[in-house]
Amino acid sequence: MTETYTSGSWFVKPGEEDAFIQDWTAFVTWASGMPGSGTFRLVRDLDNPSHFMSFAPWDSREAQNSWRENPDFPERIGRVRSHCEDFQPSTFELVTTIA
């Protein structure tokens, strides 16, 4: 089984950062209850405080797809995206680990 990740690069409208964080937190609280989801993380660019990156591991690509195909997904992510000037989603697979 290949470990996969969802990731997003979020460019938030100036002044909406706190509302974005609140709605992102609500969105991933819902998402974290989906089968196969891992720990969701949101980080902020120290040089550009309106730029955020999110990432989370998933047990499989099928689990990710099931989450995205959930009928509630468009409305829930839409609340988060409403605070953004741009959003770039990505899907990754783990290729190596160094401890």
N, CA, C and O atoms as a MOPAC input file, in Angstrom:
PM7 MOZYME 1SCF
protein

 N      0.85100 1    -1.17500 1     0.00000 1
 C      0.00000 1     0.00000 1     0.00000 1
 C      0.89900 1     1.24200 1     0.00000 1
 O      1.83700 1     1.33400 1     0.79200 1
 N      0.61100 1     2.18500 1    -0.88300 1
 C      1.38100 1     3.41200 1    -0.98500 1
 C      0.73500 1     4.50300 1    -0.14900 1
 O     -0.45900 1     4.77700 1    -0.27600 1
 N      1.52900 1     5.11700 1     0.69900 1
 C      1.03200 1     6.24200 1     1.49100 1
 C      0.92700 1     7.46300 1     0.59300 1
 O      1.86500 1     7.79200 1    -0.13300 1
 N     -0.20500 1     8.12600 1     0.64400 1
 C     -0.41900 1     9.30600 1    -0.18700 1
 C     -0.71900 1    10.51900 1     0.68800 1
 O     -1.06100 1    10.38500 1     1.86300 1
 N     -0.58600 1    11.69300 1     0.10000 1
 C     -0.78800 1    12.94800 1     0.82400 1
 C     -1.64100 1    13.89900 1    -0.01100 1
 O     -1.52600 1    13.94900 1    -1.23500 1
 N     -2.49100 1    14.64500 1     0.67000 1
 C     -3.12800 1    15.79400 1     0.04200 1
 C     -2.37700 1    17.01900 1     0.52300 1
 O     -1.87000 1    17.06000 1     1.64400 1
 N     -2.31500 1    18.01500 1    -0.34700 1
 C     -1.63100 1    19.25400 1    -0.00800 1
 C     -2.33700 1    20.39900 1    -0.70800 1
 O     -2.92700 1    20.22700 1    -1.77500 1
 N     -2.26700 1    21.56200 1    -0.09500 1
 C     -2.83800 1    22.74300 1    -0.71400 1
 C     -1.97000 1    23.94800 1    -0.45600 1
 O     -1.41100 1    24.11100 1     0.62900 1
 N     -1.86300 1    24.78900 1    -1.46200 1
 C     -1.20600 1    26.07900 1    -1.32600 1
 C     -2.30700 1    27.12200 1    -1.39100 1
 O     -2.94700 1    27.30200 1    -2.42700 1
 N     -2.52000 1    27.80200 1    -0.28400 1
 C     -3.63500 1    28.73800 1    -0.11200 1
 C     -3.11200 1    30.15800 1    -0.07500 1
 O     -2.22700 1    30.46800 1     0.72300 1
 N     -3.64200 1    31.03300 1    -0.92700 1
 C     -3.28200 1    32.44400 1    -0.94000 1
 C     -4.51900 1    33.21100 1    -0.48000 1
 O     -5.46400 1    33.41500 1    -1.24300 1
 N     -4.49200 1    33.62900 1     0.77700 1
 C     -5.65800 1    34.18100 1     1.45900 1
 C     -5.76900 1    35.69000 1     1.20400 1
 O     -4.76900 1    36.40600 1     1.14700 1
 N     -7.00600 1    36.14300 1     1.05500 1
 C     -7.25700 1    37.57400 1     0.87100 1
 C     -6.76900 1    38.32500 1     2.11500 1
 O     -7.02100 1    37.89100 1     3.24000 1
 N     -6.07900 1    39.43900 1     1.91800 1
 C     -5.59300 1    40.21100 1     3.06900 1
 C     -6.73800 1    40.55100 1     4.03200 1
 O     -7.81600 1    40.97900 1     3.62100 1
 N     -6.46800 1    40.34700 1     5.31400 1
 C     -7.45000 1    40.63700 1     6.35000 1
 C     -8.38300 1    39.48700 1     6.66100 1
 O     -9.15700 1    39.56700 1     7.61500 1
 N     -8.33100 1    38.39900 1     5.86900 1
 C     -9.22300 1    37.25900 1     6.09200 1
 C     -8.49300 1    36.04500 1     6.66800 1
 O     -9.03900 1    34.94200 1     6.69900 1
 N     -7.26700 1    36.25200 1     7.11900 1
 C     -6.46400 1    35.12600 1     7.60400 1
 C     -7.11300 1    34.40200 1     8.78500 1
 O     -7.14600 1    33.17200 1     8.80200 1
 N     -7.62600 1    35.13400 1     9.76500 1
 C     -8.23900 1    34.49200 1    10.93600 1
 C     -9.49500 1    33.72000 1    10.54700 1
 O     -9.71000 1    32.60800 1    11.03100 1
 N    -10.32400 1    34.29200 1     9.68200 1
 C    -11.53500 1    33.60600 1     9.21700 1
 C    -11.17000 1    32.36800 1     8.40600 1
 O    -11.82900 1    31.33400 1     8.51400 1
 N    -10.11100 1    32.47400 1     7.58800 1
 C     -9.63400 1    31.32500 1     6.82100 1
 C     -9.21600 1    30.19100 1     7.75700 1
 O     -9.62000 1    29.04400 1     7.56800 1
 N     -8.40900 1    30.51400 1     8.76300 1
 C     -7.94100 1    29.49000 1     9.70300 1
 C     -9.12700 1    28.83100 1    10.40400 1
 O     -9.14600 1    27.61300 1    10.57700 1
 N    -10.09600 1    29.61300 1    10.80100 1
 C    -11.28700 1    29.06800 1    11.47100 1
 C    -12.05600 1    28.13000 1    10.53700 1
 O    -12.43700 1    27.03400 1    10.94900 1
 N    -12.28700 1    28.53800 1     9.29900 1
 C    -13.03200 1    27.68500 1     8.37100 1
 C    -12.21600 1    26.48000 1     7.92400 1
 O    -12.78100 1    25.40800 1     7.70600 1
 N    -10.89200 1    26.62900 1     7.78200 1
 C    -10.04800 1    25.48100 1     7.44300 1
 C    -10.10100 1    24.45800 1     8.57500 1
 O    -10.19100 1    23.25600 1     8.32800 1
 N    -10.04400 1    24.93700 1     9.81000 1
 C    -10.09500 1    24.03700 1    10.96900 1
 C    -11.41900 1    23.27200 1    11.00500 1
 O    -11.43100 1    22.07200 1    11.28100 1
 N    -12.52000 1    23.94900 1    10.73300 1
 C    -13.82700 1    23.27100 1    10.69400 1
 C    -13.85500 1    22.23800 1     9.57300 1
 O    -14.37300 1    21.13700 1     9.75500 1
 N    -13.30200 1    22.59000 1     8.42100 1
 C    -13.26700 1    21.68200 1     7.27000 1
 C    -12.47800 1    20.41700 1     7.59100 1
 O    -12.94800 1    19.31300 1     7.31500 1
 N    -11.29400 1    20.55900 1     8.16700 1
 C    -10.48000 1    19.37100 1     8.41900 1
 C    -10.94200 1    18.60200 1     9.64500 1
 O    -10.63800 1    17.41600 1     9.77500 1
 N    -11.66400 1    19.24600 1    10.54200 1
 C    -12.27700 1    18.49700 1    11.64600 1
 C    -13.26900 1    17.49700 1    11.06500 1
 O    -13.32700 1    16.34600 1    11.49800 1
 N    -14.04400 1    17.94000 1    10.08800 1
 C    -14.95400 1    17.03700 1     9.37200 1
 C    -14.15900 1    15.98500 1     8.60300 1
 O    -14.47200 1    14.79700 1     8.68100 1
 N    -13.12800 1    16.41000 1     7.85600 1
 C    -12.34300 1    15.49600 1     7.02300 1
 C    -11.60800 1    14.44500 1     7.84800 1
 O    -11.42900 1    13.31600 1     7.39300 1
 N    -11.18400 1    14.80400 1     9.05200 1
 C    -10.42100 1    13.86400 1     9.87100 1
 C    -11.25200 1    12.66400 1    10.31400 1
 O    -10.70200 1    11.66900 1    10.78600 1
 N    -12.55900 1    12.74900 1    10.16800 1
 C    -13.41700 1    11.61400 1    10.47900 1
 C    -13.59300 1    10.64700 1     9.32000 1
 O    -14.27100 1     9.62900 1     9.46100 1
 N    -12.99100 1    10.95100 1     8.17800 1
 C    -13.11300 1    10.08000 1     7.00500 1
 C    -12.18300 1     8.88500 1     7.13800 1
 O    -11.06600 1     9.02200 1     7.63600 1
 N    -12.63000 1     7.71600 1     6.69700 1
 C    -11.76400 1     6.53100 1     6.74600 1
 C    -10.46300 1     6.76400 1     5.97200 1
 O    -10.47900 1     7.25400 1     4.84200 1
 N     -9.35600 1     6.41100 1     6.58800 1
 C     -8.05800 1     6.49700 1     5.92900 1
 C     -7.34800 1     7.82300 1     6.06400 1
 O     -6.22900 1     7.97300 1     5.57300 1
 N     -7.97800 1     8.80700 1     6.72700 1
 C     -7.32600 1    10.11500 1     6.86400 1
 C     -6.33000 1    10.08800 1     8.01600 1
 O     -6.46300 1     9.31200 1     8.96200 1
 N     -5.33400 1    10.95500 1     7.91100 1
 C     -4.33000 1    11.09600 1     8.96400 1
 C     -4.44700 1    12.45700 1     9.61800 1
 O     -5.51800 1    13.06400 1     9.62500 1
 N     -3.34400 1    12.93100 1    10.16500 1
 C     -3.30900 1    14.22000 1    10.84800 1
 C     -3.14500 1    15.34900 1     9.83400 1
 O     -2.19900 1    15.35700 1     9.04700 1
 N     -4.06200 1    16.28600 1     9.86200 1
 C     -4.01300 1    17.44100 1     8.96200 1
 C     -3.16200 1    18.53000 1     9.61200 1
 O     -3.22300 1    18.75500 1    10.82100 1
 N     -2.36000 1    19.20500 1     8.76900 1
 C     -1.50100 1    20.27600 1     9.26000 1
 C     -1.65800 1    21.49600 1     8.35900 1
 O     -1.82100 1    21.37500 1     7.14500 1
 N     -1.60500 1    22.66900 1     8.97600 1
 C     -1.64400 1    23.93200 1     8.25800 1
 C     -0.45100 1    24.75200 1     8.72800 1
 O     -0.27800 1    24.96500 1     9.92800 1
 N      0.36900 1    25.21100 1     7.79400 1
 C      1.52300 1    26.04000 1     8.12000 1
 C      1.40500 1    27.37200 1     7.38300 1
 O      0.76500 1    27.47000 1     6.33600 1
 N      2.03400 1    28.38200 1     7.95400 1
 C      1.96100 1    29.74000 1     7.40500 1
 C      3.35500 1    30.20300 1     7.00600 1
 O      4.33200 1    29.95600 1     7.71200 1
 N      3.43000 1    30.86700 1     5.88300 1
 C      4.67800 1    31.41900 1     5.36200 1
 C      5.08400 1    32.62300 1     6.22500 1
 O      4.34400 1    33.60400 1     6.30700 1
 N      6.23000 1    32.55100 1     6.85300 1
 C      6.68600 1    33.63500 1     7.73200 1
 C      7.00100 1    34.91500 1     6.96100 1
 O      6.91800 1    36.00900 1     7.52000 1
 N      7.35800 1    34.78800 1     5.69700 1
 C      7.67700 1    35.96400 1     4.88600 1
 C      6.46200 1    36.52900 1     4.15600 1
 O      6.49500 1    37.66900 1     3.69200 1
 N      5.40400 1    35.75200 1     4.05300 1
 C      4.16900 1    36.17500 1     3.38800 1
 C      2.99900 1    35.61600 1     4.19000 1
 O      2.50500 1    34.53500 1     3.86700 1
 N      2.53600 1    36.32200 1     5.23300 1
 C      1.54700 1    35.77100 1     6.15900 1
 C      0.16600 1    35.50400 1     5.56600 1
 O     -0.71100 1    34.99500 1     6.26400 1
 N     -0.04400 1    35.83400 1     4.30000 1
 C     -1.30500 1    35.48300 1     3.64200 1
 C     -1.18800 1    34.17600 1     2.86000 1
 O     -2.15500 1    33.74000 1     2.23500 1
 N     -0.01000 1    33.54700 1     2.89200 1
 C      0.21700 1    32.27800 1     2.18600 1
 C      0.30300 1    31.14200 1     3.20500 1
 O      1.08700 1    31.19100 1     4.15200 1
 N     -0.52000 1    30.12300 1     2.98600 1
 C     -0.55900 1    28.94500 1     3.85400 1
 C     -0.35400 1    27.69200 1     3.01300 1
 O     -0.66800 1    27.67100 1     1.82300 1
 N      0.17700 1    26.65100 1     3.64400 1
 C      0.27700 1    25.32400 1     3.03000 1
 C     -0.39500 1    24.33800 1     3.98400 1
 O     -0.22600 1    24.41100 1     5.20200 1
 N     -1.15100 1    23.42500 1     3.40800 1
 C     -1.75900 1    22.36700 1     4.21100 1
 C     -1.31900 1    21.02400 1     3.65700 1
 O     -1.03400 1    20.89300 1     2.46600 1
 N     -1.26500 1    20.02400 1     4.53400 1
 C     -0.94700 1    18.67700 1     4.08300 1
 C     -1.46300 1    17.66600 1     5.08300 1
 O     -1.59000 1    17.94100 1     6.27600 1
 N     -1.75800 1    16.47800 1     4.55400 1
 C     -2.25000 1    15.39700 1     5.39800 1
 C     -1.97500 1    14.06000 1     4.72100 1
 O     -2.12000 1    13.93700 1     3.50500 1
 N     -1.58000 1    13.06100 1     5.50200 1
 C     -1.39000 1    11.72400 1     4.94000 1
 C     -2.72400 1    10.98200 1     4.83900 1
 O     -3.64600 1    11.22300 1     5.61900 1
 N     -2.80300 1    10.09500 1     3.88400 1
 C     -3.96100 1     9.22000 1     3.69600 1
 C     -3.45700 1     7.80000 1     3.51200 1
 O     -2.36200 1     7.58400 1     2.99200 1
 N     -4.25600 1     6.83500 1     3.93900 1
 C     -3.87600 1     5.43400 1     3.79900 1
 C     -3.78700 1     5.00200 1     2.34200 1
 O     -3.01500 1     4.10600 1     2.00300 1
 N     -4.58300 1     5.64400 1     1.47500 1
 C     -4.60500 1     5.23100 1     0.07600 1
 C     -5.20000 1     6.33300 1    -0.79900 1
 O     -5.84600 1     7.25700 1    -0.30600 1
 N     -4.97300 1     6.21900 1    -2.07300 1
 C     -5.57800 1     7.14500 1    -3.03600 1
 C     -7.09500 1     6.95900 1    -3.05500 1
 O     -7.84200 1     7.91600 1    -3.25900 1
 N     -7.54000 1     5.72900 1    -2.84100 1
 C     -8.97500 1     5.45400 1    -2.80500 1
 C     -9.64700 1     6.19500 1    -1.64800 1
 O    -10.75400 1     6.71100 1    -1.80100 1
 N     -8.98100 1     6.24700 1    -0.49500 1
 C     -9.53500 1     6.97700 1     0.64900 1
 C     -9.63600 1     8.47100 1     0.32800 1
 O    -10.63300 1     9.11300 1     0.65800 1
 N     -8.61000 1     9.01800 1    -0.31300 1
 C     -8.64400 1    10.42200 1    -0.72400 1
 C     -9.80600 1    10.67600 1    -1.67800 1
 O    -10.56300 1    11.63300 1    -1.51600 1
 N     -9.93400 1     9.80600 1    -2.67300 1
 C    -10.99200 1     9.98600 1    -3.67100 1
 C    -12.37100 1     9.88700 1    -3.03500 1
 O    -13.27600 1    10.63900 1    -3.39700 1
 N    -12.53600 1     8.98200 1    -2.10700 1
 C    -13.82200 1     8.83000 1    -1.42000 1
 C    -14.18000 1    10.10800 1    -0.66900 1
 O    -15.33500 1    10.53400 1    -0.67500 1
 N    -13.19400 1    10.71400 1    -0.02800 1
 C    -13.39100 1    11.98400 1     0.68100 1
 C    -13.80700 1    13.08500 1    -0.28700 1
 O    -14.75600 1    13.82500 1    -0.02700 1
 N    -13.09700 1    13.18700 1    -1.39300 1
 C    -13.40400 1    14.23600 1    -2.37200 1
 C    -14.75600 1    14.01900 1    -3.06000 1
 O    -15.39500 1    14.97600 1    -3.49800 1
 N    -15.18200 1    12.77000 1    -3.15000 1
 C    -16.45300 1    12.45500 1    -3.79700 1
 C    -17.63700 1    12.53600 1    -2.83800 1
 O    -18.78400 1    12.36800 1    -3.25400 1
 N    -17.36600 1    12.79100 1    -1.55900 1
 C    -18.43800 1    12.93700 1    -0.58700 1
 C    -19.32700 1    14.10800 1    -1.00300 1
 O    -18.81100 1    15.16700 1    -1.35900 1
 N    -20.65500 1    13.94000 1    -0.96700 1
 C    -21.54600 1    15.02300 1    -1.39800 1
 C    -21.36700 1    16.33500 1    -0.63100 1
 O    -21.69200 1    17.39900 1    -1.15800 1
 N    -20.85900 1    16.28100 1     0.59700 1
 C    -20.64800 1    17.49200 1     1.39500 1
 C    -19.33700 1    18.22000 1     1.06900 1
 O    -19.14400 1    19.36800 1     1.46800 1
 N    -18.44700 1    17.54700 1     0.34600 1
 C    -17.12000 1    18.10600 1     0.09100 1
 C    -17.16000 1    19.47500 1    -0.59500 1
 O    -16.52200 1    20.40200 1    -0.09500 1
 N    -17.87700 1    19.65300 1    -1.71900 1
 C    -17.82000 1    20.95100 1    -2.41500 1
 C    -18.25300 1    22.13100 1    -1.54600 1
 O    -17.61500 1    23.18300 1    -1.56700 1
 N    -19.31800 1    21.96400 1    -0.79500 1
 C    -19.80300 1    23.06000 1     0.04100 1
 C    -18.82200 1    23.35900 1     1.17300 1
 O    -18.57400 1    24.52300 1     1.48600 1
 N    -18.26400 1    22.31900 1     1.78400 1
 C    -17.35600 1    22.51700 1     2.91500 1
 C    -16.03600 1    23.16800 1     2.48100 1
 O    -15.55600 1    24.09700 1     3.13100 1
 N    -15.46300 1    22.68500 1     1.39900 1
 C    -14.21200 1    23.30900 1     0.94500 1
 C    -14.49100 1    24.69200 1     0.36300 1
 O    -13.62500 1    25.56600 1     0.39200 1
 N    -15.69100 1    24.88800 1    -0.16200 1
 C    -16.06700 1    26.19900 1    -0.68600 1
 C    -16.03100 1    27.28700 1     0.37100 1
 O    -15.66900 1    28.42600 1     0.07700 1
 N    -16.40100 1    26.94900 1     1.59600 1
 C    -16.33000 1    27.91700 1     2.69700 1
 C    -14.88900 1    28.37700 1     2.92400 1
 O    -14.63500 1    29.55600 1     3.16600 1
 N    -13.95600 1    27.43400 1     2.84300 1
 C    -12.54400 1    27.75900 1     3.05100 1
 C    -12.02700 1    28.58400 1     1.86600 1
 O    -11.35600 1    29.59900 1     2.05000 1
 N    -12.34400 1    28.14100 1     0.67000 1
 C    -11.85900 1    28.81800 1    -0.54300 1
 C    -12.42000 1    30.22900 1    -0.69100 1
 O    -11.82800 1    31.06000 1    -1.38000 1
 N    -13.54900 1    30.50500 1    -0.05500 1
 C    -14.13900 1    31.84000 1    -0.17300 1
 C    -13.22500 1    32.92400 1     0.38700 1
 O    -13.39300 1    34.10200 1     0.07000 1
 N    -12.26100 1    32.53500 1     1.21700 1
 C    -11.31700 1    33.48200 1     1.81400 1
 C    -10.04700 1    33.64300 1     0.97500 1
 O     -9.14000 1    34.38400 1     1.35300 1
 N     -9.98600 1    32.95300 1    -0.15400 1
 C     -8.73500 1    32.88500 1    -0.91100 1
 C     -8.79100 1    33.61800 1    -2.24000 1
 O     -9.81700 1    33.66000 1    -2.91800 1
 N     -7.65100 1    34.19200 1    -2.58200 1
 C     -7.45600 1    34.74200 1    -3.92300 1
 C     -7.06900 1    33.62900 1    -4.88400 1
 O     -7.38400 1    33.68800 1    -6.07300 1
 N     -6.38000 1    32.60700 1    -4.36300 1
 C     -5.95400 1    31.47200 1    -5.18800 1
 C     -5.78800 1    30.26000 1    -4.28600 1
 O     -5.49200 1    30.38700 1    -3.09800 1
 N     -5.98400 1    29.08700 1    -4.86700 1
 C     -5.81100 1    27.81700 1    -4.16500 1
 C     -5.28800 1    26.80400 1    -5.16700 1
 O     -5.86100 1    26.62400 1    -6.24100 1
 N     -4.18700 1    26.13800 1    -4.80400 1
 C     -3.58700 1    25.12500 1    -5.67100 1
 C     -3.52900 1    23.79500 1    -4.92500 1
 O     -2.64700 1    23.60200 1    -4.08800 1
 N     -4.45800 1    22.86700 1    -5.21200 1
 C     -4.41700 1    21.56300 1    -4.55600 1
 C     -3.44400 1    20.61200 1    -5.26300 1
 O     -3.21500 1    20.72400 1    -6.46700 1
 N     -2.88600 1    19.68700 1    -4.50400 1
 C     -1.97600 1    18.67800 1    -5.05500 1
 C     -2.18100 1    17.36100 1    -4.32700 1
 O     -2.66800 1    17.32400 1    -3.19700 1
 N     -1.79900 1    16.27900 1    -4.99800 1
 C     -1.80000 1    14.94700 1    -4.40500 1
 C     -0.42200 1    14.34500 1    -4.62000 1
 O      0.11400 1    14.38000 1    -5.72700 1
 N      0.14900 1    13.79300 1    -3.55600 1
 C      1.50000 1    13.24000 1    -3.60900 1
 C      1.49700 1    11.79400 1    -3.11200 1
 O      0.58800 1    11.36300 1    -2.40300 1
 N      2.54400 1    11.05700 1    -3.50500 1
 C      2.76300 1     9.73600 1    -2.93300 1
 C      4.15000 1     9.70400 1    -2.31700 1
 O      5.08000 1    10.34500 1    -2.80900 1
 N      4.27500 1     8.95000 1    -1.23500 1
 C      5.55500 1     8.82400 1    -0.54300 1
 C      6.50400 1     7.99400 1    -1.40300 1
 O      6.14900 1     6.90500 1    -1.85200 1
 N      7.70900 1     8.50900 1    -1.62900 1
 C      8.68500 1     7.77000 1    -2.42600 1
 C      9.88300 1     7.29500 1    -1.60400 1
 O     10.51900 1     6.30300 1    -1.95900 1
 N     10.19600 1     7.98900 1    -0.51300 1
 C     11.29500 1     7.53400 1     0.33400 1
 C     11.19400 1     8.21600 1     1.69900 1
 O     10.57200 1     9.26800 1     1.84300 1
 N     11.81900 1     7.59200 1     2.68800 1
 C     11.88000 1     8.13700 1     4.03900 1
 C     13.29200 1     7.97000 1     4.56800 1
 O     13.90000 1     6.91700 1     4.37900 1
 N     13.82100 1     8.98100 1     5.22300 1
 C     15.12900 1     8.94000 1     5.86000 1
 C     14.92900 1     9.23900 1     7.33600 1
 O     14.33200 1    10.25700 1     7.68500 1
 N     15.41100 1     8.38400 1     8.19200 1
 C     15.26200 1     8.60600 1     9.62900 1
 C     16.57100 1     9.07200 1    10.23900 1
 O     16.63900 1     9.31100 1    11.44500 1

